[in-house]
Structure formats: C-alpha cells, structure tokens
C-alpha cells in the first residue's frame, strides 16, 4: 500500500526579492481574491536539488546527482569520442545526431505536423508562430538540443552507443536509421540503456522527467512541490538604488548607475507531497537506504531557503512551523487555511495552519484522514527539535524494525 507524506510549513522571509518574473518584479498569484507574493515550484525545486542533505545522501546510497542539460551531447558525449580517437568535427556531428535520434523524434514530428497544417514548408530564418510552443530556430531546435534529465550511468551507456556507431563506420546523417533498425553492438548498447530503469539519478528519481525516447523512459516524480504563497496580500515597496563610482573626483557629480527594483517581504505557506512507494521504485533501493533518502528529503524540504538577491538584501528565510501528515491517501494542501488573508505575522499564520489541520479532520472520510500528524511547535514544547520531528516522521513512514527485517 502506498504511503504519502505531506509537509506543510510556514516560512517568514524579510525584505528581498525571492523569485522574480521576466518583468523583474516579484512573482505573484491570486488566491482568495487577492494578489499574493509567490515563489514558484520550479524555484523551490532548484534550491532543493542543491541542498547539502540531498547532495550528501546521494553519495551515501550510491545515487549520483542527475545531469539536467541541453548540452549533454556536446559537453559529455563528444569529448568522450575525441578521447577515443575521433576528430572534434566527427565527434560533434555524431553526438548531436545521437541526441536528436534518441530524444527529438516527437519534436520533429510535431514540427512537421504544424508546418503541414499551416500549408507551407518551414524556411530557414522563420520565426516561430505565435500560437505554438516552438523554440527559436537557433535555440532548442538545433539537432540534439533538447533539455533532458539523465543519470550518469545513462550518459555512459549513450557514450557506448556513440562509440559503437563510430566503430561501425556509420556517419551522422545515417545514424537515425541505424538507431531505428539497430544491429550488432549498436543493438546491445541500446538494450543496456533501456535496462537502466533505476539510474536516472537522484534528481530524476525525486522530481521525475519527461522523455520522448524509445530507449529512455519517462519517470514519474516521487516528490511534488507546490508554489509558495503568502498568507496575506503582497507587500512590496519600490527600492531606488545607485551604484557608486569610486573614481569620480570630489568636484564631479553623479553615480555609475541608478535604478529601481521591487522588493517584497512575507509569511509564506508551502506544501510538499512525497509518494514513498514511488520513491523506492524510482531509486531501486532497499528499505534502509530508502529510509535514509526520505530523512534527507524531509530535512531539505523543511530547511530550504529559496531567497535571492542575497548580496544586496541578506533575505535568508526562517521556518516557523512545520506539520507532517502521513497516511495511505494522497495528501491535501492546506493553503485554504489562508483563503481569507491573515496578518503578515508568522505566529498568526502558524496558528491558522494548526487550527485548519485539526478542524478539517471532521470533513475527511476515514480513508482520507492521516494516520500520523507531527507538528514542530508541539515537539519543541516537549523540549524537542526539528531533527526530532524528522526522525519521528521517518520512523512512522518506514519503521526501523521493518527496514532491518527486510534486509
């Protein structure tokens, strides 16, 4: 039976600019009919990936971090081919053709279909149509240029495929056909890549990946991260700043640069859902190591700090309250505790969260109710710490006795 952990937390962030949009302003979201400051799910996950707890546990359990890039062909596969004796030109051509053959078939088919519907052929230099998701022609549509999340073991398998292709004397322009109808060592190396089900790296195991390849599978993420929203209306003044020019003389006026920026502060609510069964499946680990990964994920979630502009604002955030619910039903966000905005005070938001979690038990069916609820403030009142919260939640999700007995 699947076990879900839902982590709710209240975070206070001082004046800064945690996450800005393309307009340079703080990201926002509307909830309860009011505009609130938002820190995007993508921003939070980017900081989680770099959290020391996850970096450390990856090494401990033998799970390398994933490689998230559109440059895997030219930065990882091509140098390996050069080291194997290929010319730089040959290596670049083969690596780009390999990445395009493995991962861009769906993109090419979609582009051809779009062009067909428009009743014209795509010409060099055409700008993407306004109603499509096509990237500019000089960007992600280059052969082999598609951002993908791969584990290091998968990349090594792809290097073996590229080497087998080169040994077979197949040129870059013929590589797609060789991949479509593989033979000999090329078929064997492709089978090796297909077999690497649990080697997408820790990033892929936690947050998933979408792959349009017949040899690399998509991975459903075990960790779902919600957008952080303030429990109150957005609070954002405009900051005027100037940059001093130290070579100006005393009789010279002015500065090197002047500008404005939006700053914001707030008390945020965030939620994270962890699917324990999916976590173990994606990692392919035993209970003991899965338990260690879960503890590291919980540590990262409750202590991650997605603040930005640190050099000019020092806006490191502080966690005020954490509640972890564990059960066999998929967890629910508690953002509706703040559907009616509250004052921008951490203790008030924390109290609203605690009251909401308790009061909604009556509105849930027996199957929906969590079997365990751990609240940081209650543990602290008993003389405990955040570390104890993580240990209690981990023990409830994967008891140490079960992990040991399964070995």
N, C-alpha and C positions, 0 to 999 in steps of 0.2 A: 504493500500500500504506500502511496506517495505521501511524503511528509513535506509540508510547506512551513517556512519561517517568514514572518512578516516583520520587518524592522521599521518602527515609527520613531522619528526623532525630531526634536526641536532644537534649532541652531540659531544663535544670535551672531549677527555679523555687523561690525562697526562700519563707519563711513568708508566706502570704497566703490569699486566697480567690478563686482564679482564675475559677471558674464555679460558681454555686450553684443549687440547685433551688428549687422552690416552698416547701420547708420551711426555706429559709435555710441549709441545710447544703451542704457541698461535694458536687458530683455524683460518683457512683461507678459502677463497672461491675465485674462479676465475670469474671475470666479466669484460667484455670489453677486454678480452685477457690478463689481468694482475692479479697477485695474490694480494689479499687484506686481511686485518685482518677481522675476523668475530666474532661476538658474537651471539651464536646460539639462535634460537627462544625458545628452552627449558630453556636456562639460563635466558633469559629475563622474561619468564613467571614465573619461580621460584621466581624471585625478585618481580614481580607484586603481587604474592599471599601473600607475606609478607609485602606489602606496608601498612603503617598505615591508609591510606584513605580507603582501602578495608576492613581492619580489623574493622575499626570503623563503616563503613556503614552497614556491615553485622549485627552487633549488633543493629543498629538503626532500620533497617527494619525487624528484626526478622529472618534473614538468617544466620544460623551458618556456619562457615567455614567447608569445606568438610574434610574428613579423607582420605588421599591418602597413602595407605599402603598395603603390602602383609601380614601384621601381625594382621589384624582385628580379625580373629578367635581367635588366642591365646592371644591377648592383650585386647580385648574388650568383646568378647562373652564368652570365657572360664571363666574369673573372675566373670562374672555375674552368670554363672551356679554354680560356687563354693559358691558364696554368697547365692544361692538358695538351698544349701544343697548337691550338687554333690561333689564327690571326685575330686581331681585335675586330676587324670588319666582319669576318666569318662568325665570330662568337656573338657579336651584337645582333647580326641577322638571324642566327639560329635561336638565340634566347628570346628575341621579340616574337619570332614566328611560333615558337613553342607556347609562350604565354597566350598568344592570340588564338592558337589552335585549341588549347585546353580550356580557356575561360571566356572567349569572346564570341562564340558561335551565336548565342542568343542575341547579343548586341548587334552582330552583323545582320542576322535575320530580321530583327526588328527595324533596323535602319533601311534595309531593302524593302520591307513591307511598307514603311512610312513613305519612302520615295515612290513606290508603286501607287499608293493611294493618292499622292499628290499629282500623279500623272507626269512625272518628269524624272530624269536621272539627276543624281546629286553631282554637282560640279565642284571642282577644286575652288576653295575660297568662299563657298556658300556659307552664310551664317545660318545657325540652327533656327528652325521655325519657332515662333513664339509659343505655339501650343504643344511643343514637345519637350522631352527631358534630355535631348541630345546635348552633349558637351561640345564646346567649340572644336573645330577640326584639328587644331594644333594642341589639344589637351588630351583628354582621356580616350579619344577615338584613334589615337596612334596605335599601330599594331603592338599588342602586348601590354598596352597601358590601361589597366583596369585595377583599381584598388581592391585588394583581396587580403584576407587574414589567413596565413599559413603557419603551421608549426615548422620548426627547423628540420624535423625528420621528413616532412613532406617536401621541403625545399631540397634536401639531399636526394630524395627519390627523383625529383624533377631534374636535378643535375645528372643523375644516372641516365635518365631518358635522353637528355640532350647529348650526352656522350655516346650513347648507343646509336642515335640518329647520325651523328658525325662519323662514327666508325663505319656505318652502313653506306656512307657516301651520299646521303640524301641532302639536297640543297634546301635552303629556307623556303623557297617558293613551292616546293613539293612536300613540305613537312605536314601540312594539314591532311593530305591524302594518306600519308604514312601513319598518322595518328588514327585516322578513321578506319583504316584496314591494317592494323599492326601485324607484324610477323617477327619471329625470332626473338632477339634480345630486346627489341622495342616492345613487343607484347609482354615479355616477362617484367620489364621495368614498369610498364603501365599497371600490371597486376599488383606489383609491390606498392605502388602509390595508392591504388584502390583499397588495399588491405590496411592502410594506416588510419583506421576509423577513430582511434583514440589519441591521435597525435597532432591535433590542431593547435596545441599549445594552451597555456592557461587562459589567455585572453579569449580564444575561440571557445574553450570549454565553459567559461563563465558567461560570456556575453553573446556567444553564437556567431555565426557567419552565414551569409547567403552566397552560394556558389552556383554558377550556371555551367558547371562542368560535369562531364560524364565520369570523370575519374576522381574528383574531389567532392565529397558530399557536403551538403549544407548541414549546419549544426544549429539545433535549437538551443538558445542560451538558457543556462540554469539560473541566472540572476537577472531580474527585471528591475530597472531603476526608474522611478518616477521623477518628473520635473519637481524641483523645489519651488514652492510659492510662499510668499509672505503671508502670515496670518492676518494681515492688515493691509490697508491701502498702501500703494507705493509712496515712499518718502524720498524725494530726490531733489536736492538743490543743484544749481549750476555753478561749477567751480571755474573761476578765472585764474589762469596761471601764466607765468612768464619765465623765460629761461635767461639767466644772467650771462652776459658776455664779459669774461674776465680780462679781455684785452682792451676794453674801452678805457680811455683816459678820463680823468676827473671832469674835464670840460666837455665830454661827449655824452649825449643823452641817448636813452633808448635801451633796448634789450635785443638779444639774438632772436627771440621768438615769443609771441604771445598767443594764447588760445583759450578755449573753454572746453570743459568736459562735464558730463553729467556724473555725479556721484550719488550713491544710494546707500541706505542702511536698512536693516530689517531683522525681524524674527521669522525664520523660515520653518515650514513643515516639509519634511521629506519622507518618502517611504520606499522600501526596497523589498522585493519578494524573492525568496530563494527556494527553488524546487530541488529538494535534497536527492530525490531519485534521479532526476536529470543530471545533477552534479556528478553523482557517482558513475552514471552511464557515460557521460562525456569524458570524464577523466580516466575511466577504466582502472580505478584504484580499489584496493581493499577498504574495509570499513575503518581501519585505524588511520590510514592516510587520508581518506575522505573526511574523517572527523577532524584531522589537523587542518585540512584546507578550509573546512567550514568555520573553524575558530578564527582562522586568518581573515576570511571574508567578513565575518562579523566585526572583527577589530577594524578592518579597513572602512567598513560602512559607517560605523559609529564615530570614527575619528577623522574621516577625510575632510579636507579643507579646500574647497574649490574657489578660494578668493584669488583675485588677480590684482594687477597694479600694486603689487606688494611694496615695491621700492618707493612709491610716492604716497601710499596710504597706510601701509602696515596693517591691512584689514584682515588679520587672521581671525577665523570664526571660532566660537566656543559652543560645545554641545551642552545643553541644559537639561534635557530629558530624553530618555530612550525607553521605548517599550517594545518587547519582542513577544510576538504571539506565535505559538506552534500548534499545528493541527493537521488534520488529513484533508481539509477543504482548502481550496485556494484562498489565500489571504485577501483582505479588503483594505483599500486605502482608508485613512481616517481624515482625509482633507475636509470632508463635510463637517468636521468639528468646527471649522473656521469659515463655513459658508456665510455666516454672519461675522464680519470682521471684528476682531478684538483689538484692544490697545496694543501698541508695539512694545510690550513688556514680556520678557521671557517667562517669568513665573506665571503670568496670567495665561499665556499660550500653553504652558505645560499643564496647568490645572485644567484647562478646557480639553486638552488631549486625554488626560487621565479620566475625566468625567465622561467623555464621549465613549471611550473604550468600555467603561463599566456599564453605561446606560444602554449601549446597543446590544448587549448580551440578550436582552428580552426580545429584540427584534430579529434575532437569528434563530434558525432551526437548530436542532440538536446536532445535525451533521455539520453545520457551518461554524459552530462555536469552537474556538481554540481550546485544546486540552491543557495548555500551559500558557501563562502570561507572566512575564518578568518585567518589572518596572524599576528603572535605575534609582529613582528617588526613594523607593521603599527599601532597596538593598542598602543604599547609603545610610538611611535612617537606622539600619541594623548594624552599622559600622563597616559595611562592605564597600566595594569599589566597582568601577567599570569592568575591571578584569574579572571580578566575581560574577557579574552579570553575564559576561561572555561564556564563562565556564558553566554556569547553570543552564544557559540556553543550549550549549553544545551537549551537555550531559542529557538534557531532556530529548534532544533530537536524535543523538546517537549515543546511547549509554555506553560507558567504557566497558561494562561487562559484556555487552553484545559484541562490541568491536573485538575484544580479546577472545571471546568464544568463537568468533568467526574465523580466526586465524588458523 
